[in-house]
Amino acid sequence: MDLKELKKETQKLDNIKEDIENFQENWVKVIKSNTNKKFPFLKNISADVKKEINTMISELQNNINQIKYDQAINEKLRQYSYYLIELKLTTLNGNKSKSQFITNQLINDDFFKLQNTINDIKLFEENVKKLSGQYDEINMLLQKELSLDEALYFMEHSHKIYLNNLIKTSQKQKNIVRHLGRHFISLAKETGLVHKQINSNK
């Protein structure tokens, strides 16, 4: 992908915070007498399964909270696409000082350092995989307890759509950052600021 295409791809990324919040809103919550009003039949499942599900959901809370903050990754990817277009233009125009400033930002700045974002993307992927695994496990437990009509009603809600959005976003992030990294390495060499950290992102 060229830089213009990358910029478009970053702009098309789904909002992670909205997806995880919509997922929470439409999926099962800790099962109590005053929760899950969309799914009143959950109160009737066996005590042992209810306890197991509640434990699993509680353990997922930190994971879900982390995912909410990962919208910042999408914002950074958009910034990178902007910076790399700027870097290309300044390099072509011979503005070495600005080119070197942008390159330095992407290598050494604590917030914009490209390697840190690569690590964040890996962690987001791990968090989404964990959520997906627990989601499948909890749903299997529920389906053993629910009638066919209840199970169908539960699975027809949009929680699966929002989880799939998160999975797709994770895949897109990896693809985008790989292409951004390649463009950055190529452009950074032209600025004369080739650094070991750049080569580590290949």
Order of alpha helices (4+ residues) and beta strands (2+ residues): alpha-alpha-alpha-alpha-alpha-alpha-alpha-alpha-alpha
